[in-house]
Amino acid sequence: MSAIKLVLVFLLWGTISRADDCNLSQAEIEEIQSYQDVVNQIIEATTNGQFKGETFEELAVFVDKFGARLSGTQALEDSIDYLLERMNSTFDIENVHGEDVQVPHWERISEWAEMVEPISAKIPLLALGGSVSTPEDGIEAEVVVVSSAEDIHNNYHDAVDGKIVVINYDYHSYGVSVSHRYDAPVAAANHGAVAVLIRSVTDFSMDSPHTGQTTYEDGVTKIPAAAITVEHANMLQRRQERGENVTIRINIQTQTLADATSRNTVGEIVGSEKPNKVVIVSGHLDSWDVGVGALDDGGGAFISWYALAVLKSLGLRARRTVRSVLWTAEENGMAGVKAYDELHKDDLGDFIFVMESDDGTFTPLGLRFIANTKGTCILTEILKLLEPINATQAVRSTSGVGSDITIWKDVLPTGSLYNQNDNYFWYHHTKADTMEALDPDALDRATALWASVAYIVADLNEDFPRALTDSGFYASANVFYVVFLSLFGVWFY
Ligand SMILES: [Zn+2]
């Protein structure tokens, strides 16, 4: 490349950067910067003052009291009653109430598996949520290991009839690999399999099975479905590759009961000037029936209502309402958020920013969100105020963030706690989802970030831009960028 072209590339780069730059007015920037004292106050209270260690303590008391909270169970409802009382009486959060939701009620009764040929050995497993039972005395059948539902169809079409299918895939990311958990029972049953065992959906394993929801299809035989560990899936595959005939015996007993009534748990700090406009912070209160749901999603739920406790105690009432919603029944089909969406369809237009933390509450790094360019600029500027806890990263996303709130990903701005969650799936949906997976200091900082962002977005002079597409300066900057890039490309080549 000639020197002159190199210089032009630099000039072009400068132009692109400027076109992508934020166009907040000096007044808007100064307005956001004026919240630094408030943010410092929140950080001080949560990481050093009266709330230090309290998000963790509150959650520890809660999970010790109620344990796992699977949708449909009394434990979940008791835990909701407790929290309504706690939010209302102890922390004086406003308009605390539950909103009824009909939720699925499936229960695990018992399960075991063992290899009977070529050697006798126990196989740890967890039935998948929604799985049907085996006959009372179990199923004994030969094993066929495949890599996916398509693999059955393409390469094992007639070979799985009457067999137990094991799905052992290459793990990519949770988002990609979790599809095996949903697809497997229908695909295996369509080809005559009598049961299906999937490799647990995790990037790291210490021989623990990970449960999670699965699905059936009307008109296709429902076969029992369970997760086995990564180690056991690999062991079964090695045996198949060596030409060994492996026989397994499994016994899974579950029951599906009538839908039950549960509740989304709601509390707020009512806005002083525009009470109808709402910023939501959320997480889900239900959990799987293994472990105690401390990580998934006790942490997310507790930073969400505790953010309100902190704001309330510091006397921080924003112009708009800050609402905490603790969803019910996320794990087996998101009945909670679907009911909320239906019940509030007429006020959705007033929801200006909805946040959910359901990817772990490890060391917070910032926020991952879907917003237009101006919204991105505002959040970027707000997150700069979180410099004292090193959580300033503004990560704009195009795919959905959070879990429940992905229902609104194309409708309104949504955000999720961006945190150092590399180990999240080690514990996810296992009996190791306990308080030991959490860190009190990280939770304090997550609460501080949650409270700060929610408060500032709810308090700014102008409504946070609700549109997800750009208008005005940002739209023209993008057009300029595309036109300039095309012209330059044509000239360059
Ligand atoms: Zn979750």
Boltz pocket constraint, residues with backbone or C-beta under 6 A from the ligand:
constraints:
  - pocket:
      binder: B
      contacts: [[A, 284], [A, 296], [A, 297], [A, 330], [A, 358], [A, 403]]
      max_distance: 6.0
